[in-house]
Amino acid sequence: MTLTHGRAVWMMVGVTLMWATAGVVTRHLEGARSFEVTFWRSAFTALALLVILPAWQGRSVFSNIRQGGRALWVSGVCWSVMFTAFMVALTLTSTANVLVTLATGPLLTALAARLFIGHRLPLRTWLAIAAAGVGIGWMYGAQLGNGEWLGTLVALCVPIAGAANWTSVQHANAQGQRIDLVPAVLIGAVLSSLLTLPLAWPLEATGRDLMLLGFLGVFQLAIPCVISVICARVLSAPEVSLLALLEVIFGITLAWIGAGEVPGATVLTGGAVVVGALVVNELLAVRARRAG
């Protein structure tokens, strides 16, 4: 069955809704904390992908990983940083802080592409980067007195690692080496679980925690990652970036309704600046693409 543009849009909406469940589910954990949360989520993701990938791409996927070269493993390391920093940040600060910080990813990626592989950026993107920087700075400054700044700082590692990941993949593609991002996600999940296991010991997760973390590994990460890769074959990069912003709205709303986590005024103000800058930039990109 051919994936139409309209169906791909709705599938990406579903993907963002699945991504957005991380915050509200984490708030209902009983015994698991910090690095243990990351360990179990990454381990369940790896187990799910070990089933999904052979069923989707055949057993040759494992030989492709062995022969993937340095670029594939660099991407895997970036994914492991993203997985680890995201969950640790959620244990240190609010869901809204984390999601707004993650929303800067497309702009940091554009900046990294300009600095390291020479992509030219239009004026609108430079203005969006500046506006997003103001929004994050406003959030960060307001948190200096309440201790949540550390969580925001850890969360910032996610879009930075994402920018490094995309830039390295684009550089490899330019040299004729195709990188399959889904096996790279598997590598990242395995590395994340191995690196966080010693830090997570002794394990204190309850049976209920394991069910919730298993849900995150399979339905919040593994399955939506595969679906997003399929959708990206039909949707343009600006469209994917624009739709991905729904995670911020869904995530804050779910944490608010499902866990009573009311976002602060500074987060809403700074987040509005960041998301607004991204929306305007991506809409203009879609318009320019259609005009071209």
C-alpha positions as CSV (number, residue, x, y, z in Angstrom):
1,M,0.0,0.0,0.0
2,T,1.4,3.4,-1.0
3,L,1.7,5.9,1.8
4,T,-0.1,9.1,0.7
5,H,0.9,12.6,1.9
6,G,-2.3,12.9,4.0
7,R,-1.9,9.6,5.6
8,A,1.8,10.4,6.4
9,V,0.7,13.6,8.1
10,W,-1.8,11.8,10.4
11,M,0.7,9.1,11.1
12,M,3.2,11.8,12.2
13,V,0.5,13.3,14.5
14,G,0.1,9.9,16.1
15,V,3.9,9.6,16.4
16,T,4.1,12.9,18.3
17,L,1.3,11.8,20.6
18,M,3.3,8.6,21.4
19,W,6.5,10.6,22.0
20,A,4.6,13.0,24.3
21,T,3.7,10.2,26.8
22,A,7.2,10.2,28.4
23,G,6.6,12.9,30.9
24,V,3.2,11.8,32.3
25,V,4.3,8.2,32.5
26,T,7.5,9.0,34.3
27,R,5.6,11.0,36.9
28,H,3.8,7.8,38.0
29,L,6.9,5.7,38.6
30,E,7.2,4.3,42.2
31,G,10.8,3.2,42.8
32,A,12.8,3.8,39.7
33,R,14.8,7.0,39.7
34,S,17.3,8.9,37.4
35,F,19.7,6.5,35.6
36,E,17.5,3.4,36.4
37,V,14.7,5.0,34.5
38,T,17.0,5.5,31.5
39,F,18.4,2.0,31.8
40,W,15.0,0.2,31.7
41,R,13.6,2.4,28.9
42,S,16.7,2.0,26.7
43,A,16.8,-1.8,27.4
44,F,13.1,-2.3,26.5
45,T,13.6,-0.2,23.3
46,A,16.6,-2.4,22.3
47,L,14.5,-5.5,22.9
48,A,11.6,-4.2,20.9
49,L,13.9,-3.2,18.0
50,L,15.5,-6.6,18.0
51,V,12.1,-8.0,17.1
52,I,10.9,-5.2,14.8
53,L,14.0,-4.7,12.7
54,P,14.3,-8.4,11.4
55,A,10.6,-8.5,10.8
56,W,10.7,-5.2,8.8
57,Q,14.1,-5.3,7.0
58,G,15.0,-9.0,7.3
59,R,17.9,-10.6,9.1
60,S,20.4,-8.8,6.9
61,V,19.9,-5.8,9.1
62,F,22.4,-7.3,11.6
63,S,25.1,-7.7,9.0
64,N,24.4,-4.2,7.8
65,I,25.1,-3.0,11.3
66,R,28.4,-4.8,11.4
67,Q,29.4,-3.3,8.1
68,G,27.9,0.1,8.7
69,G,31.2,1.8,9.3
70,R,32.2,4.7,11.6
71,A,29.3,7.0,10.6
72,L,26.7,4.5,11.7
73,W,28.3,4.1,15.1
74,V,28.7,7.9,15.5
75,S,25.0,8.2,14.9
76,G,24.4,5.4,17.5
77,V,26.5,7.2,20.1
78,C,24.5,10.4,19.4
79,W,21.3,8.5,19.9
80,S,22.6,7.0,23.2
81,V,23.3,10.6,24.5
82,M,19.8,11.7,23.4
83,F,18.1,8.7,25.2
84,T,20.1,9.2,28.4
85,A,19.9,12.9,28.7
86,F,16.2,13.0,27.9
87,M,15.1,10.7,30.7
88,V,17.6,12.1,33.2
89,A,16.4,15.6,32.5
90,L,12.8,14.5,33.1
91,T,13.8,13.4,36.6
92,L,15.4,16.8,37.3
93,T,12.9,19.3,36.0
94,S,9.4,19.6,34.6
95,T,8.1,18.0,31.5
96,A,7.4,21.5,30.0
97,N,11.1,22.6,30.5
98,V,12.4,19.5,28.8
99,L,10.1,19.6,25.8
100,V,10.6,23.3,25.2
101,T,14.3,22.8,25.3
102,L,14.1,19.9,22.9
103,A,12.1,22.0,20.5
104,T,15.2,24.0,19.7
105,G,16.6,20.9,17.9
106,P,15.8,21.9,14.3
107,L,17.4,25.3,14.8
108,L,20.5,23.9,16.4
109,T,20.7,21.4,13.6
110,A,20.5,24.2,11.0
111,L,23.3,26.0,12.9
112,A,25.5,22.9,13.0
113,A,25.0,22.3,9.3
114,R,26.1,25.9,8.6
115,L,29.2,25.6,10.8
116,F,30.4,22.2,9.9
117,I,29.2,21.3,6.4
118,G,28.7,24.7,4.9
119,H,24.9,24.8,4.5
120,R,23.7,28.3,3.9
121,L,21.0,29.6,6.1
122,P,18.3,32.0,5.1
123,L,17.7,35.2,7.1
124,R,14.5,33.8,8.6
125,T,16.4,30.9,10.2
126,W,19.0,33.2,11.7
127,L,16.2,35.3,13.2
128,A,14.5,32.1,14.5
129,I,17.7,30.9,16.1
130,A,18.1,34.3,17.8
131,A,14.5,34.3,19.0
132,A,14.7,30.7,20.3
133,G,17.9,31.6,22.2
134,V,16.1,34.5,23.9
135,G,13.3,32.1,24.9
136,I,15.6,29.5,26.3
137,G,17.7,32.2,28.1
138,W,14.5,33.6,29.7
139,M,13.6,30.1,31.0
140,Y,17.1,29.3,32.2
141,G,17.5,32.7,34.0
142,A,14.2,32.2,35.8
143,Q,15.3,28.8,37.1
144,L,18.7,29.8,38.6
145,G,17.1,30.3,42.0
146,N,15.0,27.1,42.2
147,G,17.5,24.4,41.1
148,E,15.7,23.4,37.9
149,W,18.4,24.9,35.8
150,L,20.4,21.6,35.9
151,G,17.5,19.7,34.3
152,T,17.3,22.3,31.5
153,L,21.0,22.1,31.0
154,V,20.9,18.3,30.8
155,A,17.9,18.5,28.4
156,L,19.9,20.8,26.2
157,C,22.3,17.9,25.5
158,V,19.5,16.2,23.5
159,P,19.1,18.8,20.7
160,I,22.9,19.3,20.6
161,A,23.4,15.5,20.2
162,G,20.6,15.5,17.6
163,A,22.3,18.3,15.7
164,A,25.6,16.3,15.7
165,N,23.7,13.2,14.6
166,W,22.0,14.9,11.6
167,T,25.2,16.7,10.6
168,S,27.3,13.5,10.6
169,V,24.6,11.6,8.7
170,Q,24.4,14.4,6.1
171,H,28.2,14.4,5.7
172,A,28.3,10.6,5.3
173,N,25.5,10.8,2.7
174,A,27.4,13.5,0.8
175,Q,30.3,11.1,0.6
176,G,28.1,8.3,-0.8
177,Q,27.6,6.4,2.4
178,R,23.9,5.8,3.2
179,I,23.1,5.7,6.9
180,D,20.0,3.8,8.0
181,L,18.8,5.7,11.1
182,V,16.7,2.8,12.6
183,P,19.6,0.5,13.2
184,A,21.5,3.5,14.6
185,V,18.6,3.8,17.1
186,L,19.1,0.2,18.1
187,I,22.8,0.9,18.7
188,G,22.0,3.9,20.7
189,A,19.5,2.0,22.9
190,V,22.0,-0.8,23.5
191,L,24.8,1.7,24.4
192,S,22.5,3.8,26.6
193,S,21.4,0.7,28.6
194,L,25.0,-0.6,29.0
195,L,26.4,2.7,30.1
196,T,23.6,3.5,32.6
197,L,23.3,0.1,34.2
198,P,26.3,0.6,36.6
199,L,24.9,4.0,37.5
200,A,21.4,2.6,38.1
201,W,22.6,-0.1,40.5
202,P,21.0,-1.2,42.8
203,L,17.9,-1.5,40.8
204,E,14.8,-0.5,42.7
205,A,12.0,-0.5,40.1
206,T,8.8,-2.1,41.2
207,G,6.7,-4.4,38.9
208,R,4.5,-1.5,38.1
209,D,7.5,0.6,37.2
210,L,8.7,-2.1,34.8
211,M,5.3,-2.2,33.1
212,L,5.4,1.6,32.6
213,L,9.0,1.7,31.5
214,G,8.3,-1.2,29.1
215,F,5.5,0.9,27.6
216,L,7.9,3.8,27.2
217,G,10.5,1.6,25.5
218,V,8.1,0.0,23.1
219,F,5.3,2.5,22.4
220,Q,6.9,5.8,23.3
221,L,10.2,5.2,21.5
222,A,10.8,2.0,19.4
223,I,7.5,2.0,17.4
224,P,7.2,5.7,16.8
225,C,10.8,5.9,15.7
226,V,10.2,3.3,13.0
227,I,6.9,5.1,11.9
228,S,8.6,8.5,11.7
229,V,11.3,7.1,9.4
230,I,8.6,5.8,7.1
231,C,6.8,9.1,7.2
232,A,10.0,11.0,6.4
233,R,10.1,9.3,3.1
234,V,6.9,11.1,2.1
235,L,7.0,14.4,4.0
236,S,9.6,17.2,3.5
237,A,12.0,18.1,6.3
238,P,10.1,21.3,7.2
239,E,6.9,19.4,7.4
240,V,8.3,16.8,9.7
241,S,9.9,19.5,11.9
242,L,6.6,21.4,12.1
243,L,4.5,18.4,12.9
244,A,7.1,17.3,15.6
245,L,6.3,20.5,17.5
246,L,3.0,18.9,18.4
247,E,5.0,16.9,21.0
248,V,5.5,20.0,23.0
249,I,1.8,20.8,23.1
250,F,0.7,17.1,23.7
251,G,3.4,16.5,26.3
252,I,2.7,19.5,28.4
253,T,-1.0,18.9,28.2
254,L,-0.7,15.2,29.2
255,A,1.6,16.0,32.1
256,W,-0.9,18.7,33.2
257,I,-4.0,16.5,33.0
258,G,-2.4,13.2,33.9
259,A,0.1,14.2,36.6
260,G,-1.1,17.6,37.8
261,E,2.1,19.2,36.6
262,V,1.2,22.8,35.9
263,P,3.7,24.7,33.8
264,G,5.1,27.9,35.2
265,A,4.6,31.3,33.7
266,T,8.2,31.6,32.6
267,V,8.1,28.3,30.9
268,L,5.0,29.2,29.0
269,T,6.4,32.6,28.0
270,G,9.8,31.2,27.0
271,G,8.2,28.2,25.3
272,A,5.8,30.5,23.3
273,V,8.8,32.4,22.0
274,V,10.7,29.2,21.0
275,V,7.7,27.4,19.5
276,G,6.6,30.6,17.7
277,A,10.0,31.1,16.2
278,L,10.0,27.5,15.0
279,V,6.5,27.6,13.6
280,V,7.2,30.8,11.6
281,N,10.5,29.5,10.3
282,E,9.0,26.1,9.2
283,L,5.9,27.7,7.6
284,L,8.1,30.0,5.6
285,A,10.3,27.0,4.6
286,V,7.2,25.1,3.4
287,R,6.1,28.2,1.4
288,A,9.5,28.7,-0.2
289,R,9.6,25.0,-1.1
290,R,6.2,25.2,-2.8
291,A,7.2,28.4,-4.6
292,G,10.4,26.8,-5.8
